[in-house]
Amino acid sequence: MYHKKLTAALAIAVLGSTSTIALADSPGADWITFEQAMEKAKAAGYTELHSLEVDDKSWEGKGLKADGKKYEFQMEGTTGKIMLDEED
């Protein structure tokens, strides 16, 4: 009997917790591709990219520039225009 209660409690805890997991954002249908976003970042002076991901309506990333410093950037999803580019 104890085993059944423990199993039921565990199942409720696991199933209940999955409802709070956030799914990653996906690029829109009219967005530039991941590869194009990488090229735009390189054109903006990034020599090494550490991350590049979709967040809301933009590509966001971090990387190194030629000066050896870490920077973060935000790029408009449909055009690839750099909207934020600052030292991290």
N, C-alpha and C positions, 0 to 999 in steps of 0.2 A: 504494500500500500504506500509506504514512504517513497519507494522508487517511482511510482506513477505520479505522485504529487511533485516530486523533484523534476521529473521529465516535463510535466505540464508547465511548471513555473519557468523552467529553462526555455521552453518553446515560446512562451508568452514574452519573455525578456528578449529573445532573439528576434522574433517577428515584430515586436513593438519597436525595437531599436532601428529596424530597417526603414521605417517610415520617416526617420529624421535624416537619413543619408541624402546629401545633395548630389545631384548628377552634374557632371562637368558640362559646361556650355559647349555648343557646337557652332561652327561658322555658318552664317546664312548662305542661302543659295546664290546670292549675288556678290559674295565676298571674293577677295583674291585668295588664291590657294596658299597652303602652308609654305610651299616652295617659293611662291612669289613674295610672301611676307619675309622669308629669310633673305631673299635677294634685295628687297627694299631696305632691310636692316643693314645689310652689308654696304649698300649704296650710301647709307646714312653714317657710315664710318665704323661700324662694328666689325671687329676682326675675329671675334670669337663669341658665339651665342651660348649662354648657359641654360636659357629657358625661352620658350615661345609658346604661348597658349592663348586661347580665346577667353575673354572675360567680358560679358555683356555685349557691347557693340564695338569692341576693338580687339586687336591682337595686342598682347602685352608680353614683354620679354625683358631679359637681363643679359648682360654680356660685357665684354671688354672692348675698349676702343684702342686706337694706336698709341695713346698716351699711357696704356697699361692700367688705367683706372676702370673700376666697375661702374656701369651705368644701367639705368632702367629706362624703358621706353614704352610708349603707348602709340599704336598705329590704327588709324581708321580702317575698319573692316572691309569696306567696299573699294576704297581708293588706294590704300596703303600709305596715305599721307601721315607723317609723323606728327602727333599732336602733343606728345610729352617726351622729353629727352633730357634726363638729369642724372647727375652723379648719385650713385646708390650709397 
